[in-house]
Amino acid sequence: MAKAFPISNRVREVREQRGDMTQSDLGKLVGVTRQTIAAIEQERYSPSLETAFRIAREFGVSIDSLFSWKEDA
């Protein structure tokens, strides 16, 4: 059974609200691969603190509006 990550996120939701921003676009802006963005969005990978801050900065939102801790994980 796969390990459940205790961090949930709204990255896909916010990215899709941008309209034409792809996972590749976001990855290039924050310095990671498209595959990393996909894994973050699918909650298969928890980003580094630096990457989480970079993503929040690109969207112009606070980090805690994108990422949250799941108490029961």
mmCIF file of the N, C-alpha and C atoms, coordinates in Angstrom:
data_MODEL
# 
_entry.id   MODEL 
# 
loop_
_atom_site.group_PDB 
_atom_site.id 
_atom_site.type_symbol 
_atom_site.label_atom_id 
_atom_site.label_alt_id 
_atom_site.label_comp_id 
_atom_site.label_asym_id 
_atom_site.label_entity_id 
_atom_site.label_seq_id 
_atom_site.pdbx_PDB_ins_code 
_atom_site.Cartn_x 
_atom_site.Cartn_y 
_atom_site.Cartn_z 
_atom_site.occupancy 
_atom_site.B_iso_or_equiv 
_atom_site.pdbx_formal_charge 
_atom_site.auth_seq_id 
_atom_site.auth_comp_id 
_atom_site.auth_asym_id 
_atom_site.auth_atom_id 
_atom_site.pdbx_PDB_model_num 
ATOM 1   N N  . MET A 1 1  ? 0.842  -1.181 0.000   1.00 0.00 ? 1  MET A N  1 
ATOM 2   C CA . MET A 1 1  ? 0.000  0.000  0.000   1.00 0.00 ? 1  MET A CA 1 
ATOM 3   C C  . MET A 1 1  ? 0.888  1.246  0.000   1.00 0.00 ? 1  MET A C  1 
ATOM 4   N N  . ALA A 1 2  ? 0.520  2.219  -0.800  1.00 0.00 ? 2  ALA A N  1 
ATOM 5   C CA . ALA A 1 2  ? 1.298  3.460  -0.909  1.00 0.00 ? 2  ALA A CA 1 
ATOM 6   C C  . ALA A 1 2  ? 1.135  4.308  0.345   1.00 0.00 ? 2  ALA A C  1 
ATOM 7   N N  . LYS A 1 3  ? 2.211  4.973  0.694   1.00 0.00 ? 3  LYS A N  1 
ATOM 8   C CA . LYS A 1 3  ? 2.195  5.846  1.862   1.00 0.00 ? 3  LYS A CA 1 
ATOM 9   C C  . LYS A 1 3  ? 1.372  7.106  1.558   1.00 0.00 ? 3  LYS A C  1 
ATOM 10  N N  . ALA A 1 4  ? 0.497  7.463  2.478   1.00 0.00 ? 4  ALA A N  1 
ATOM 11  C CA . ALA A 1 4  ? -0.287 8.683  2.320   1.00 0.00 ? 4  ALA A CA 1 
ATOM 12  C C  . ALA A 1 4  ? 0.548  9.861  2.823   1.00 0.00 ? 4  ALA A C  1 
ATOM 13  N N  . PHE A 1 5  ? 0.657  10.878 2.006   1.00 0.00 ? 5  PHE A N  1 
ATOM 14  C CA . PHE A 1 5  ? 1.400  12.059 2.402   1.00 0.00 ? 5  PHE A CA 1 
ATOM 15  C C  . PHE A 1 5  ? 0.513  12.956 3.255   1.00 0.00 ? 5  PHE A C  1 
ATOM 16  N N  . PRO A 1 6  ? 1.061  13.535 4.306   1.00 0.00 ? 6  PRO A N  1 
ATOM 17  C CA . PRO A 1 6  ? 0.252  14.346 5.209   1.00 0.00 ? 6  PRO A CA 1 
ATOM 18  C C  . PRO A 1 6  ? -0.030 15.755 4.686   1.00 0.00 ? 6  PRO A C  1 
ATOM 19  N N  . ILE A 1 7  ? 0.473  16.089 3.517   1.00 0.00 ? 7  ILE A N  1 
ATOM 20  C CA . ILE A 1 7  ? 0.268  17.430 2.970   1.00 0.00 ? 7  ILE A CA 1 
ATOM 21  C C  . ILE A 1 7  ? -0.675 17.357 1.773   1.00 0.00 ? 7  ILE A C  1 
ATOM 22  N N  . SER A 1 8  ? -1.774 18.094 1.853   1.00 0.00 ? 8  SER A N  1 
ATOM 23  C CA . SER A 1 8  ? -2.684 18.193 0.717   1.00 0.00 ? 8  SER A CA 1 
ATOM 24  C C  . SER A 1 8  ? -2.441 19.540 0.043   1.00 0.00 ? 8  SER A C  1 
ATOM 25  N N  . ASN A 1 9  ? -2.942 19.671 -1.182  1.00 0.00 ? 9  ASN A N  1 
ATOM 26  C CA . ASN A 1 9  ? -2.701 20.932 -1.882  1.00 0.00 ? 9  ASN A CA 1 
ATOM 27  C C  . ASN A 1 9  ? -3.809 21.250 -2.875  1.00 0.00 ? 9  ASN A C  1 
ATOM 28  N N  . ARG A 1 10 ? -3.811 22.506 -3.308  1.00 0.00 ? 10 ARG A N  1 
ATOM 29  C CA . ARG A 1 10 ? -4.770 23.006 -4.290  1.00 0.00 ? 10 ARG A CA 1 
ATOM 30  C C  . ARG A 1 10 ? -4.041 23.483 -5.555  1.00 0.00 ? 10 ARG A C  1 
ATOM 31  N N  . VAL A 1 11 ? -2.859 22.943 -5.809  1.00 0.00 ? 11 VAL A N  1 
ATOM 32  C CA . VAL A 1 11 ? -2.041 23.415 -6.924  1.00 0.00 ? 11 VAL A CA 1 
ATOM 33  C C  . VAL A 1 11 ? -2.768 23.250 -8.247  1.00 0.00 ? 11 VAL A C  1 
ATOM 34  N N  . ARG A 1 12 ? -3.327 22.064 -8.513  1.00 0.00 ? 12 ARG A N  1 
ATOM 35  C CA . ARG A 1 12 ? -4.018 21.836 -9.787  1.00 0.00 ? 12 ARG A CA 1 
ATOM 36  C C  . ARG A 1 12 ? -5.193 22.815 -9.938  1.00 0.00 ? 12 ARG A C  1 
ATOM 37  N N  . GLU A 1 13 ? -5.975 22.962 -8.887  1.00 0.00 ? 13 GLU A N  1 
ATOM 38  C CA . GLU A 1 13 ? -7.140 23.856 -8.926  1.00 0.00 ? 13 GLU A CA 1 
ATOM 39  C C  . GLU A 1 13 ? -6.725 25.283 -9.284  1.00 0.00 ? 13 GLU A C  1 
ATOM 40  N N  . VAL A 1 14 ? -5.712 25.798 -8.609  1.00 0.00 ? 14 VAL A N  1 
ATOM 41  C CA . VAL A 1 14 ? -5.285 27.173 -8.849  1.00 0.00 ? 14 VAL A CA 1 
ATOM 42  C C  . VAL A 1 14 ? -4.635 27.299 -10.234 1.00 0.00 ? 14 VAL A C  1 
ATOM 43  N N  . ARG A 1 15 ? -3.846 26.296 -10.620 1.00 0.00 ? 15 ARG A N  1 
ATOM 44  C CA . ARG A 1 15 ? -3.217 26.328 -11.952 1.00 0.00 ? 15 ARG A CA 1 
ATOM 45  C C  . ARG A 1 15 ? -4.281 26.339 -13.045 1.00 0.00 ? 15 ARG A C  1 
ATOM 46  N N  . GLU A 1 16 ? -5.307 25.512 -12.901 1.00 0.00 ? 16 GLU A N  1 
ATOM 47  C CA . GLU A 1 16 ? -6.357 25.442 -13.918 1.00 0.00 ? 16 GLU A CA 1 
ATOM 48  C C  . GLU A 1 16 ? -7.205 26.710 -13.951 1.00 0.00 ? 16 GLU A C  1 
ATOM 49  N N  . GLN A 1 17 ? -7.308 27.419 -12.830 1.00 0.00 ? 17 GLN A N  1 
ATOM 50  C CA . GLN A 1 17 ? -8.020 28.695 -12.816 1.00 0.00 ? 17 GLN A CA 1 
ATOM 51  C C  . GLN A 1 17 ? -7.297 29.721 -13.672 1.00 0.00 ? 17 GLN A C  1 
ATOM 52  N N  . ARG A 1 18 ? -6.006 29.527 -13.875 1.00 0.00 ? 18 ARG A N  1 
ATOM 53  C CA . ARG A 1 18 ? -5.208 30.415 -14.727 1.00 0.00 ? 18 ARG A CA 1 
ATOM 54  C C  . ARG A 1 18 ? -5.553 30.254 -16.203 1.00 0.00 ? 18 ARG A C  1 
ATOM 55  N N  . GLY A 1 19 ? -6.263 29.189 -16.539 1.00 0.00 ? 19 GLY A N  1 
ATOM 56  C CA . GLY A 1 19 ? -6.697 28.990 -17.916 1.00 0.00 ? 19 GLY A CA 1 
ATOM 57  C C  . GLY A 1 19 ? -5.725 28.185 -18.741 1.00 0.00 ? 19 GLY A C  1 
ATOM 58  N N  . ASP A 1 20 ? -4.668 28.812 -19.201 1.00 0.00 ? 20 ASP A N  1 
ATOM 59  C CA . ASP A 1 20 ? -3.791 28.136 -20.160 1.00 0.00 ? 20 ASP A CA 1 
ATOM 60  C C  . ASP A 1 20 ? -2.449 27.714 -19.564 1.00 0.00 ? 20 ASP A C  1 
ATOM 61  N N  . MET A 1 21 ? -2.296 27.703 -18.247 1.00 0.00 ? 21 MET A N  1 
ATOM 62  C CA . MET A 1 21 ? -1.032 27.294 -17.635 1.00 0.00 ? 21 MET A CA 1 
ATOM 63  C C  . MET A 1 21 ? -0.965 25.768 -17.551 1.00 0.00 ? 21 MET A C  1 
ATOM 64  N N  . THR A 1 22 ? 0.052  25.185 -18.172 1.00 0.00 ? 22 THR A N  1 
ATOM 65  C CA . THR A 1 22 ? 0.241  23.740 -18.120 1.00 0.00 ? 22 THR A CA 1 
ATOM 66  C C  . THR A 1 22 ? 1.149  23.366 -16.954 1.00 0.00 ? 22 THR A C  1 
ATOM 67  N N  . GLN A 1 23 ? 1.221  22.079 -16.682 1.00 0.00 ? 23 GLN A N  1 
ATOM 68  C CA . GLN A 1 23 ? 2.158  21.598 -15.665 1.00 0.00 ? 23 GLN A CA 1 
ATOM 69  C C  . GLN A 1 23 ? 3.586  21.946 -16.077 1.00 0.00 ? 23 GLN A C  1 
ATOM 70  N N  . SER A 1 24 ? 3.890  21.828 -17.357 1.00 0.00 ? 24 SER A N  1 
ATOM 71  C CA . SER A 1 24 ? 5.223  22.184 -17.859 1.00 0.00 ? 24 SER A CA 1 
ATOM 72  C C  . SER A 1 24 ? 5.519  23.655 -17.636 1.00 0.00 ? 24 SER A C  1 
ATOM 73  N N  . ASP A 1 25 ? 4.541  24.513 -17.916 1.00 0.00 ? 25 ASP A N  1 
ATOM 74  C CA . ASP A 1 25 ? 4.722  25.958 -17.701 1.00 0.00 ? 25 ASP A CA 1 
ATOM 75  C C  . ASP A 1 25 ? 5.065  26.248 -16.244 1.00 0.00 ? 25 ASP A C  1 
ATOM 76  N N  . LEU A 1 26 ? 4.284  25.674 -15.335 1.00 0.00 ? 26 LEU A N  1 
ATOM 77  C CA . LEU A 1 26 ? 4.516  25.914 -13.916 1.00 0.00 ? 26 LEU A CA 1 
ATOM 78  C C  . LEU A 1 26 ? 5.877  25.367 -13.498 1.00 0.00 ? 26 LEU A C  1 
ATOM 79  N N  . GLY A 1 27 ? 6.204  24.185 -13.982 1.00 0.00 ? 27 GLY A N  1 
ATOM 80  C CA . GLY A 1 27 ? 7.499  23.597 -13.659 1.00 0.00 ? 27 GLY A CA 1 
ATOM 81  C C  . GLY A 1 27 ? 8.658  24.483 -14.079 1.00 0.00 ? 27 GLY A C  1 
ATOM 82  N N  . LYS A 1 28 ? 8.577  25.034 -15.285 1.00 0.00 ? 28 LYS A N  1 
ATOM 83  C CA . LYS A 1 28 ? 9.638  25.923 -15.768 1.00 0.00 ? 28 LYS A CA 1 
ATOM 84  C C  . LYS A 1 28 ? 9.739  27.178 -14.908 1.00 0.00 ? 28 LYS A C  1 
ATOM 85  N N  . LEU A 1 29 ? 8.607  27.717 -14.495 1.00 0.00 ? 29 LEU A N  1 
ATOM 86  C CA . LEU A 1 29 ? 8.599  28.931 -13.686 1.00 0.00 ? 29 LEU A CA 1 
ATOM 87  C C  . LEU A 1 29 ? 9.221  28.726 -12.298 1.00 0.00 ? 29 LEU A C  1 
ATOM 88  N N  . VAL A 1 30 ? 9.041  27.526 -11.738 1.00 0.00 ? 30 VAL A N  1 
ATOM 89  C CA . VAL A 1 30 ? 9.539  27.288 -10.381 1.00 0.00 ? 30 VAL A CA 1 
ATOM 90  C C  . VAL A 1 30 ? 10.795 26.421 -10.335 1.00 0.00 ? 30 VAL A C  1 
ATOM 91  N N  . GLY A 1 31 ? 11.265 25.968 -11.492 1.00 0.00 ? 31 GLY A N  1 
ATOM 92  C CA . GLY A 1 31 ? 12.528 25.242 -11.549 1.00 0.00 ? 31 GLY A CA 1 
ATOM 93  C C  . GLY A 1 31 ? 12.462 23.750 -11.280 1.00 0.00 ? 31 GLY A C  1 
ATOM 94  N N  . VAL A 1 32 ? 11.322 23.128 -11.616 1.00 0.00 ? 32 VAL A N  1 
ATOM 95  C CA . VAL A 1 32 ? 11.194 21.675 -11.485 1.00 0.00 ? 32 VAL A CA 1 
ATOM 96  C C  . VAL A 1 32 ? 10.607 21.120 -12.781 1.00 0.00 ? 32 VAL A C  1 
ATOM 97  N N  . THR A 1 33 ? 10.542 19.805 -12.893 1.00 0.00 ? 33 THR A N  1 
ATOM 98  C CA . THR A 1 33 ? 10.008 19.181 -14.106 1.00 0.00 ? 33 THR A CA 1 
ATOM 99  C C  . THR A 1 33 ? 8.488  19.115 -14.081 1.00 0.00 ? 33 THR A C  1 
ATOM 100 N N  . ARG A 1 34 ? 7.924  18.870 -15.250 1.00 0.00 ? 34 ARG A N  1 
ATOM 101 C CA . ARG A 1 34 ? 6.481  18.655 -15.362 1.00 0.00 ? 34 ARG A CA 1 
ATOM 102 C C  . ARG A 1 34 ? 6.071  17.464 -14.504 1.00 0.00 ? 34 ARG A C  1 
ATOM 103 N N  . GLN A 1 35 ? 6.907  16.425 -14.485 1.00 0.00 ? 35 GLN A N  1 
ATOM 104 C CA . GLN A 1 35 ? 6.601  15.230 -13.711 1.00 0.00 ? 35 GLN A CA 1 
ATOM 105 C C  . GLN A 1 35 ? 6.526  15.541 -12.212 1.00 0.00 ? 35 GLN A C  1 
ATOM 106 N N  . THR A 1 36 ? 7.369  16.449 -11.743 1.00 0.00 ? 36 THR A N  1 
ATOM 107 C CA . THR A 1 36 ? 7.325  16.842 -10.339 1.00 0.00 ? 36 THR A CA 1 
ATOM 108 C C  . THR A 1 36 ? 6.027  17.565 -10.024 1.00 0.00 ? 36 THR A C  1 
ATOM 109 N N  . ILE A 1 37 ? 5.623  18.471 -10.909 1.00 0.00 ? 37 ILE A N  1 
ATOM 110 C CA . ILE A 1 37 ? 4.346  19.182 -10.700 1.00 0.00 ? 37 ILE A CA 1 
ATOM 111 C C  . ILE A 1 37 ? 3.194  18.184 -10.700 1.00 0.00 ? 37 ILE A C  1 
ATOM 112 N N  . ALA A 1 38 ? 3.214  17.224 -11.621 1.00 0.00 ? 38 ALA A N  1 
ATOM 113 C CA . ALA A 1 38 ? 2.149  16.215 -11.676 1.00 0.00 ? 38 ALA A CA 1 
ATOM 114 C C  . ALA A 1 38 ? 2.099  15.424 -10.364 1.00 0.00 ? 38 ALA A C  1 
ATOM 115 N N  . ALA A 1 39 ? 3.260  15.015 -9.854  1.00 0.00 ? 39 ALA A N  1 
ATOM 116 C CA . ALA A 1 39 ? 3.302  14.244 -8.608  1.00 0.00 ? 39 ALA A CA 1 
ATOM 117 C C  . ALA A 1 39 ? 2.815  15.073 -7.422  1.00 0.00 ? 39 ALA A C  1 
ATOM 118 N N  . ILE A 1 40 ? 3.150  16.357 -7.395  1.00 0.00 ? 40 ILE A N  1 
ATOM 119 C CA . ILE A 1 40 ? 2.664  17.241 -6.329  1.00 0.00 ? 40 ILE A CA 1 
ATOM 120 C C  . ILE A 1 40 ? 1.142  17.341 -6.410  1.00 0.00 ? 40 ILE A C  1 
ATOM 121 N N  . GLU A 1 41 ? 0.622  17.597 -7.600  1.00 0.00 ? 41 GLU A N  1 
ATOM 122 C CA . GLU A 1 41 ? -0.831 17.740 -7.770  1.00 0.00 ? 41 GLU A CA 1 
ATOM 123 C C  . GLU A 1 41 ? -1.579 16.465 -7.396  1.00 0.00 ? 41 GLU A C  1 
ATOM 124 N N  . GLN A 1 42 ? -0.978 15.316 -7.655  1.00 0.00 ? 42 GLN A N  1 
ATOM 125 C CA . GLN A 1 42 ? -1.619 14.029 -7.338  1.00 0.00 ? 42 GLN A CA 1 
ATOM 126 C C  . GLN A 1 42 ? -1.350 13.586 -5.903  1.00 0.00 ? 42 GLN A C  1 
ATOM 127 N N  . GLU A 1 43 ? -0.663 14.438 -5.149  1.00 0.00 ? 43 GLU A N  1 
ATOM 128 C CA . GLU A 1 43 ? -0.320 14.176 -3.756  1.00 0.00 ? 43 GLU A CA 1 
ATOM 129 C C  . GLU A 1 43 ? 0.467  12.882 -3.591  1.00 0.00 ? 43 GLU A C  1 
ATOM 130 N N  . ARG A 1 44 ? 1.324  12.594 -4.588  1.00 0.00 ? 44 ARG A N  1 
ATOM 131 C CA . ARG A 1 44 ? 2.250  11.468 -4.513  1.00 0.00 ? 44 ARG A CA 1 
ATOM 132 C C  . ARG A 1 44 ? 3.624  11.938 -4.047  1.00 0.00 ? 44 ARG A C  1 
ATOM 133 N N  . TYR A 1 45 ? 3.808  13.249 -3.966  1.00 0.00 ? 45 TYR A N  1 
ATOM 134 C CA . TYR A 1 45 ? 5.097  13.836 -3.619  1.00 0.00 ? 45 TYR A CA 1 
ATOM 135 C C  . TYR A 1 45 ? 4.861  15.146 -2.877  1.00 0.00 ? 45 TYR A C  1 
ATOM 136 N N  . SER A 1 46 ? 5.547  15.308 -1.771  1.00 0.00 ? 46 SER A N  1 
ATOM 137 C CA . SER A 1 46 ? 5.479  16.575 -1.038  1.00 0.00 ? 46 SER A CA 1 
ATOM 138 C C  . SER A 1 46 ? 6.651  17.442 -1.477  1.00 0.00 ? 46 SER A C  1 
ATOM 139 N N  . PRO A 1 47 ? 6.389  18.649 -1.940  1.00 0.00 ? 47 PRO A N  1 
ATOM 140 C CA . PRO A 1 47 ? 7.476  19.498 -2.430  1.00 0.00 ? 47 PRO A CA 1 
ATOM 141 C C  . PRO A 1 47 ? 8.371  19.994 -1.298  1.00 0.00 ? 47 PRO A C  1 
ATOM 142 N N  . SER A 1 48 ? 9.585  20.373 -1.669  1.00 0.00 ? 48 SER A N  1 
ATOM 143 C CA . SER A 1 48 ? 10.451 21.026 -0.686  1.00 0.00 ? 48 SER A CA 1 
ATOM 144 C C  . SER A 1 48 ? 9.796  22.340 -0.287  1.00 0.00 ? 48 SER A C  1 
ATOM 145 N N  . LEU A 1 49 ? 10.213 22.863 0.834   1.00 0.00 ? 49 LEU A N  1 
ATOM 146 C CA . LEU A 1 49 ? 9.680  24.140 1.294   1.00 0.00 ? 49 LEU A CA 1 
ATOM 147 C C  . LEU A 1 49 ? 9.958  25.231 0.268   1.00 0.00 ? 49 LEU A C  1 
ATOM 148 N N  . GLU A 1 50 ? 11.153 25.214 -0.303  1.00 0.00 ? 50 GLU A N  1 
ATOM 149 C CA . GLU A 1 50 ? 11.513 26.210 -1.317  1.00 0.00 ? 50 GLU A CA 1 
ATOM 150 C C  . GLU A 1 50 ? 10.581 26.121 -2.528  1.00 0.00 ? 50 GLU A C  1 
ATOM 151 N N  . THR A 1 51 ? 10.323 24.908 -3.009  1.00 0.00 ? 51 THR A N  1 
ATOM 152 C CA . THR A 1 51 ? 9.438  24.745 -4.161  1.00 0.00 ? 51 THR A CA 1 
ATOM 153 C C  . THR A 1 51 ? 8.019  25.174 -3.830  1.00 0.00 ? 51 THR A C  1 
ATOM 154 N N  . ALA A 1 52 ? 7.544  24.844 -2.637  1.00 0.00 ? 52 ALA A N  1 
ATOM 155 C CA . ALA A 1 52 ? 6.200  25.260 -2.227  1.00 0.00 ? 52 ALA A CA 1 
ATOM 156 C C  . ALA A 1 52 ? 6.088  26.785 -2.215  1.00 0.00 ? 52 ALA A C  1 
ATOM 157 N N  . PHE A 1 53 ? 7.106  27.465 -1.686  1.00 0.00 ? 53 PHE A N  1 
ATOM 158 C CA . PHE A 1 53 ? 7.093  28.927 -1.692  1.00 0.00 ? 53 PHE A CA 1 
ATOM 159 C C  . PHE A 1 53 ? 7.150  29.485 -3.107  1.00 0.00 ? 53 PHE A C  1 
ATOM 160 N N  . ARG A 1 54 ? 7.933  28.857 -3.984  1.00 0.00 ? 54 ARG A N  1 
ATOM 161 C CA . ARG A 1 54 ? 8.023  29.331 -5.369  1.00 0.00 ? 54 ARG A CA 1 
ATOM 162 C C  . ARG A 1 54 ? 6.677  29.196 -6.088  1.00 0.00 ? 54 ARG A C  1 
ATOM 163 N N  . ILE A 1 55 ? 5.994  28.079 -5.856  1.00 0.00 ? 55 ILE A N  1 
ATOM 164 C CA . ILE A 1 55 ? 4.680  27.872 -6.476  1.00 0.00 ? 55 ILE A CA 1 
ATOM 165 C C  . ILE A 1 55 ? 3.693  28.931 -5.977  1.00 0.00 ? 55 ILE A C  1 
ATOM 166 N N  . ALA A 1 56 ? 3.667  29.137 -4.668  1.00 0.00 ? 56 ALA A N  1 
ATOM 167 C CA . ALA A 1 56 ? 2.759  30.147 -4.097  1.00 0.00 ? 56 ALA A CA 1 
ATOM 168 C C  . ALA A 1 56 ? 3.070  31.528 -4.663  1.00 0.00 ? 56 ALA A C  1 
ATOM 169 N N  . ARG A 1 57 ? 4.339  31.856 -4.780  1.00 0.00 ? 57 ARG A N  1 
ATOM 170 C CA . ARG A 1 57 ? 4.731  33.166 -5.322  1.00 0.00 ? 57 ARG A CA 1 
ATOM 171 C C  . ARG A 1 57 ? 4.266  33.323 -6.764  1.00 0.00 ? 57 ARG A C  1 
ATOM 172 N N  . GLU A 1 58 ? 4.407  32.278 -7.581  1.00 0.00 ? 58 GLU A N  1 
ATOM 173 C CA . GLU A 1 58 ? 3.965  32.359 -8.978  1.00 0.00 ? 58 GLU A CA 1 
ATOM 174 C C  . GLU A 1 58 ? 2.471  32.621 -9.084  1.00 0.00 ? 58 GLU A C  1 
ATOM 175 N N  . PHE A 1 59 ? 1.700  32.079 -8.148  1.00 0.00 ? 59 PHE A N  1 
ATOM 176 C CA . PHE A 1 59 ? 0.249  32.276 -8.154  1.00 0.00 ? 59 PHE A CA 1 
ATOM 177 C C  . PHE A 1 59 ? -0.168 33.537 -7.416  1.00 0.00 ? 59 PHE A C  1 
ATOM 178 N N  . GLY A 1 60 ? 0.765  34.165 -6.716  1.00 0.00 ? 60 GLY A N  1 
ATOM 179 C CA . GLY A 1 60 ? 0.443  35.377 -5.979  1.00 0.00 ? 60 GLY A CA 1 
ATOM 180 C C  . GLY A 1 60 ? -0.446 35.127 -4.776  1.00 0.00 ? 60 GLY A C  1 
ATOM 181 N N  . VAL A 1 61 ? -0.251 33.959 -4.135  1.00 0.00 ? 61 VAL A N  1 
ATOM 182 C CA . VAL A 1 61 ? -1.061 33.594 -2.972  1.00 0.00 ? 61 VAL A CA 1 
ATOM 183 C C  . VAL A 1 61 ? -0.142 33.178 -1.829  1.00 0.00 ? 61 VAL A C  1 
ATOM 184 N N  . SER A 1 62 ? -0.704 33.043 -0.643  1.00 0.00 ? 62 SER A N  1 
ATOM 185 C CA . SER A 1 62 ? 0.088  32.581 0.499   1.00 0.00 ? 62 SER A CA 1 
ATOM 186 C C  . SER A 1 62 ? 0.287  31.073 0.401   1.00 0.00 ? 62 SER A C  1 
ATOM 187 N N  . ILE A 1 63 ? 1.370  30.622 0.989   1.00 0.00 ? 63 ILE A N  1 
ATOM 188 C CA . ILE A 1 63 ? 1.676  29.189 0.944   1.00 0.00 ? 63 ILE A CA 1 
ATOM 189 C C  . ILE A 1 63 ? 0.588  28.366 1.623   1.00 0.00 ? 63 ILE A C  1 
ATOM 190 N N  . ASP A 1 64 ? 0.008  28.900 2.706   1.00 0.00 ? 64 ASP A N  1 
ATOM 191 C CA . ASP A 1 64 ? -1.015 28.128 3.408   1.00 0.00 ? 64 ASP A CA 1 
ATOM 192 C C  . ASP A 1 64 ? -2.368 28.130 2.695   1.00 0.00 ? 64 ASP A C  1 
ATOM 193 N N  . SER A 1 65 ? -2.513 28.922 1.650   1.00 0.00 ? 65 SER A N  1 
ATOM 194 C CA . SER A 1 65 ? -3.732 28.826 0.845   1.00 0.00 ? 65 SER A CA 1 
ATOM 195 C C  . SER A 1 65 ? -3.597 27.730 -0.210  1.00 0.00 ? 65 SER A C  1 
ATOM 196 N N  . LEU A 1 66 ? -2.367 27.266 -0.456  1.00 0.00 ? 66 LEU A N  1 
ATOM 197 C CA . LEU A 1 66 ? -2.119 26.192 -1.429  1.00 0.00 ? 66 LEU A CA 1 
ATOM 198 C C  . LEU A 1 66 ? -1.894 24.844 -0.768  1.00 0.00 ? 66 LEU A C  1 
ATOM 199 N N  . PHE A 1 67 ? -1.195 24.844 0.366   1.00 0.00 ? 67 PHE A N  1 
ATOM 200 C CA . PHE A 1 67 ? -0.805 23.611 1.019   1.00 0.00 ? 67 PHE A CA 1 
ATOM 201 C C  . PHE A 1 67 ? -1.358 23.560 2.431   1.00 0.00 ? 67 PHE A C  1 
ATOM 202 N N  . SER A 1 68 ? -1.796 22.359 2.848   1.00 0.00 ? 68 SER A N  1 
ATOM 203 C CA . SER A 1 68 ? -2.294 22.208 4.210   1.00 0.00 ? 68 SER A CA 1 
ATOM 204 C C  . SER A 1 68 ? -1.906 20.844 4.747   1.00 0.00 ? 68 SER A C  1 
ATOM 205 N N  . TRP A 1 69 ? -1.830 20.773 6.056   1.00 0.00 ? 69 TRP A N  1 
ATOM 206 C CA . TRP A 1 69 ? -1.467 19.564 6.761   1.00 0.00 ? 69 TRP A CA 1 
ATOM 207 C C  . TRP A 1 69 ? -2.716 18.753 7.073   1.00 0.00 ? 69 TRP A C  1 
ATOM 208 N N  . LYS A 1 70 ? -2.696 17.469 6.721   1.00 0.00 ? 70 LYS A N  1 
ATOM 209 C CA . LYS A 1 70 ? -3.812 16.576 7.041   1.00 0.00 ? 70 LYS A CA 1 
ATOM 210 C C  . LYS A 1 70 ? -3.495 15.894 8.369   1.00 0.00 ? 70 LYS A C  1 
ATOM 211 N N  . GLU A 1 71 ? -4.234 16.215 9.398   1.00 0.00 ? 71 GLU A N  1 
ATOM 212 C CA . GLU A 1 71 ? -3.980 15.690 10.744  1.00 0.00 ? 71 GLU A CA 1 
ATOM 213 C C  . GLU A 1 71 ? -4.050 14.176 10.825  1.00 0.00 ? 71 GLU A C  1 
ATOM 214 N N  . ASP A 1 72 ? -4.922 13.560 10.046  1.00 0.00 ? 72 ASP A N  1 
ATOM 215 C CA . ASP A 1 72 ? -5.150 12.109 10.174  1.00 0.00 ? 72 ASP A CA 1 
ATOM 216 C C  . ASP A 1 72 ? -4.223 11.260 9.319   1.00 0.00 ? 72 ASP A C  1 
ATOM 217 N N  . ALA A 1 73 ? -3.304 11.861 8.599   1.00 0.00 ? 73 ALA A N  1 
ATOM 218 C CA . ALA A 1 73 ? -2.407 11.090 7.725   1.00 0.00 ? 73 ALA A CA 1 
ATOM 219 C C  . ALA A 1 73 ? -1.226 10.545 8.487   1.00 0.00 ? 73 ALA A C  1 
# 
